Amino acid sequence: MYLAKFGRKTATLYPLEIRVNHVQIVRRIGWLNMNVYNWPEITEENVTPLFTRQAIHTSRMTLLKLRLKKGAVVPTHRHPHEQITMMASGLVRVELDGKDVLLRPGDILLIPSNASHLFEALEDSVETDVFTPPREDLMPKPTAG
């Protein structure tokens, strides 16, 4: 498959590359210097029976799509990353530095670096989280062989 870039009188064709690794499928469009991702093509990891995640990692951020079934709990934790949580569906209780916040579809929450937080799904929920800097602890480990 090729992508055409048009000049004044000529068209140049650039091949589209499909790159596959443990986490994501990426189409790199060379002359645009842009990656295109598609959630259905990204591996979904079962973290617990009630919680799955998909991950996209770049050099400067990590993007996660989380699916939480009702009753799922992400235990209290903290990390040095700033986090933005964007609710797509459902209802989630977030305990942030000892205070409760309810997140509904359309809500966006900023979690500062090193803030203690917990997530509890009060309904089946889908959220997208952005972390900066990237979450190296969530990146795939190199495999021997």
C-alpha positions in Angstrom: 0.0 0.0 0.0 1.3 3.4 -0.9 0.6 7.0 0.1 1.0 9.7 -2.5 2.6 13.1 -1.8 1.9 15.6 -4.5 4.5 18.2 -5.6 3.9 21.0 -8.2 3.9 18.6 -11.2 4.8 15.2 -9.8 3.5 12.7 -7.2 5.9 10.7 -5.0 4.7 7.4 -3.6 5.8 6.4 0.0 5.2 2.9 1.3 3.0 2.5 4.4 4.7 0.3 7.0 2.9 -2.0 9.4 5.1 -2.5 12.5 4.1 -5.2 14.9 5.5 -5.6 18.4 4.2 -7.0 21.7 2.0 -4.0 22.4 0.9 -2.1 19.3 0.4 -2.0 15.5 1.5 1.3 14.0 1.2 2.7 10.5 4.1 5.1 10.0 3.5 7.8 7.4 7.0 8.8 6.6 6.8 12.3 5.2 4.2 13.4 7.8 6.3 12.0 10.7 3.1 10.7 12.3 2.0 7.4 13.8 -1.6 6.2 13.5 -2.9 3.8 16.2 -6.2 1.8 16.3 -7.5 0.6 19.7 -8.9 -2.7 18.3 -5.5 -3.6 16.9 -3.7 -3.1 20.3 -3.2 -6.0 22.6 -5.6 -6.0 25.6 -3.9 -7.1 28.8 -5.9 -8.8 31.5 -4.6 -7.2 34.7 -7.2 -8.8 36.9 -10.5 -10.6 36.1 -12.2 -7.3 36.5 -9.6 -5.0 34.8 -8.0 -4.8 31.4 -5.7 -2.3 29.8 -4.3 -1.4 26.4 -1.1 0.7 26.1 0.5 3.0 23.7 4.0 4.2 24.6 5.9 7.1 23.0 9.2 8.8 24.0 7.3 11.4 26.1 4.1 9.8 27.3 2.1 6.7 27.9 -1.6 6.4 26.9 -3.7 3.7 28.5 -7.3 2.6 27.7 -8.7 0.9 30.8 -11.9 -1.3 31.0 -13.1 -1.7 34.6 -15.9 -4.0 35.4 -18.2 -3.1 38.3 -16.4 -3.8 41.6 -12.9 -3.5 40.1 -10.4 -1.7 42.3 -7.0 -0.3 41.4 -5.5 -0.2 44.9 -4.0 2.9 46.5 -0.7 3.8 44.8 1.4 6.8 43.7 3.9 7.4 40.9 6.1 10.3 39.8 4.1 10.7 36.6 1.4 13.3 36.1 -1.8 11.6 35.1 -4.9 12.8 33.2 -7.9 10.5 33.4 -10.7 10.9 30.9 -14.0 9.0 31.5 -15.7 7.6 28.4 -18.4 5.6 30.1 -19.5 4.3 33.5 -19.0 5.7 37.0 -15.7 5.5 39.0 -14.9 6.6 42.5 -11.4 8.1 42.8 -9.8 8.6 46.2 -7.2 11.3 45.7 -5.1 12.3 48.6 -7.9 11.2 51.0 -10.8 12.9 49.2 -13.4 11.1 47.1 -14.3 12.3 43.6 -16.9 10.6 41.3 -16.0 10.5 37.6 -18.7 10.2 35.0 -18.6 10.2 31.2 -16.9 13.4 29.9 -15.2 14.1 33.2 -11.4 14.7 33.1 -9.3 14.5 36.3 -5.7 15.7 36.7 -3.7 13.6 39.2 -0.5 15.4 40.2 2.9 13.7 40.4 3.2 11.6 43.6 -0.4 12.1 44.7 -1.8 9.0 46.4 -4.9 7.7 44.5 -7.2 4.7 44.3 -9.9 3.8 41.6 -13.1 1.9 42.2 -15.5 1.1 39.4 -19.1 1.6 40.7 -20.4 0.6 37.2 -18.7 -1.0 34.2 -16.5 1.8 33.0 -14.0 2.8 30.2 -11.4 5.5 30.7 -8.3 6.7 29.0 -5.3 7.7 31.0 -2.3 9.9 29.8 0.9 9.8 31.8 4.0 12.0 31.4 6.8 11.1 31.5 6.2 7.6 30.0 5.3 4.7 32.3 8.5 2.6 31.8 7.2 0.1 34.5 4.3 -0.7 32.1 6.4 -1.1 28.9 6.9 -4.7 27.6 10.0 -6.4 28.9 12.5 -7.5 26.3 12.3 -11.3 25.5 15.4 -13.5 25.2 15.8 -15.3 22.0 
